[in-house]
């Protein structure tokens, strides 16, 4: 599976961004999809996961502020990020596969910068 992430940019604290991740392939609907992020000097961390059935889980740090969703017809997963904080700044990556630690492919990353 090939993934193309987009939607990153510069936003002020308290603002919003929506990331998109478009996938290739015919079996997108069967994939779990995830969003990760990596800030400079830190390990990559899981932000959100959505199963093929549409169930979503979130890191505690983003619960109530971020929403993951998917559009199987468009083969795209989204990450709506609201009430952004400077600590949300990172490169965001999407992943597709059977689930956490069982990813079949990764997107190239999109930079999110949050100014205070």
C-alpha positions in Angstrom: 0.0 0.0 0.0 1.2 3.5 -0.8 0.2 6.5 1.3 0.4 10.2 0.7 0.0 12.5 3.6 -0.9 16.2 3.3 -2.4 19.1 5.2 0.3 20.1 7.5 1.3 23.7 8.0 1.8 26.5 10.5 -1.0 27.4 12.8 -1.3 29.5 16.0 -2.0 27.8 19.3 -5.7 27.2 19.6 -6.2 26.8 15.9 -7.1 23.8 13.8 -5.7 21.7 10.9 -7.0 18.7 9.1 -4.5 16.2 7.8 -5.3 13.8 5.0 -3.7 10.5 4.0 -4.7 9.1 0.6 -4.0 5.4 -0.1 -3.6 3.4 -3.2 -4.8 -0.1 -3.6 -8.1 -1.9 -3.7 -8.4 -3.1 -0.1 -8.3 0.2 1.7 -11.5 -0.5 3.5 -10.0 -3.6 5.1 -7.1 -1.7 6.6 -6.8 -0.2 10.0 -5.3 3.3 9.7 -3.1 5.2 12.1 -1.6 8.5 12.7 1.7 8.9 14.4 3.9 11.9 15.2 7.5 12.6 15.9 8.9 15.7 17.3 12.6 16.6 17.2 14.6 14.6 19.6 11.6 12.4 20.6 10.4 9.0 19.7 7.6 8.5 17.2 4.3 8.2 19.1 0.9 6.9 18.3 -1.7 9.6 18.0 -4.8 7.8 16.8 -6.0 4.6 15.2 -9.2 3.8 13.3 -10.1 0.2 12.6 -11.6 -1.1 9.4 -15.0 -1.0 11.2 -14.6 2.6 12.1 -13.7 2.3 15.8 -11.2 5.0 17.0 -8.7 5.2 19.8 -6.6 8.1 20.8 -3.5 9.0 22.8 -4.5 10.6 26.1 -2.7 13.7 25.0 -5.0 14.4 22.1 -8.3 13.0 23.4 -11.1 15.5 23.0 -9.1 17.6 20.6 -8.3 15.3 17.7 -10.7 13.2 15.6 -9.7 10.5 13.2 -12.1 9.5 10.4 -12.0 7.6 7.2 -13.7 7.8 3.8 -13.5 4.4 2.2 -14.9 5.7 -1.1 -12.0 8.2 -1.3 -9.5 5.8 0.2 -8.5 8.6 2.6 -8.1 8.9 6.3 -8.3 12.2 8.1 -7.0 13.7 11.3 -8.9 16.7 12.4 -6.8 18.6 15.0 -8.5 21.3 17.1 -7.3 23.4 20.0 -3.7 22.8 18.9 -1.0 23.3 21.4 2.7 24.0 20.8 3.5 20.5 22.0 1.5 19.1 19.1 4.1 20.3 16.7 5.8 17.4 15.0 6.0 15.5 11.7 2.8 13.5 11.4 2.8 10.2 9.6 0.0 7.9 8.5 0.1 4.2 8.5 -2.0 1.4 7.0 -2.2 -2.3 7.9 -3.7 -4.8 10.3 -3.2 -2.6 13.4 -0.7 -1.2 15.8 2.8 -2.8 15.2 1.4 -4.6 12.2 1.5 -1.7 9.6 2.0 -2.6 6.0 2.9 0.9 4.8 3.7 4.4 5.9 3.2 7.8 4.4 6.0 10.3 3.9 5.1 12.6 6.8 3.7 16.1 6.9 5.0 18.9 9.1 2.8 20.6 11.7 4.1 23.7 13.4 2.2 25.4 16.2 3.2 28.9 17.2 2.5 30.1 20.8 
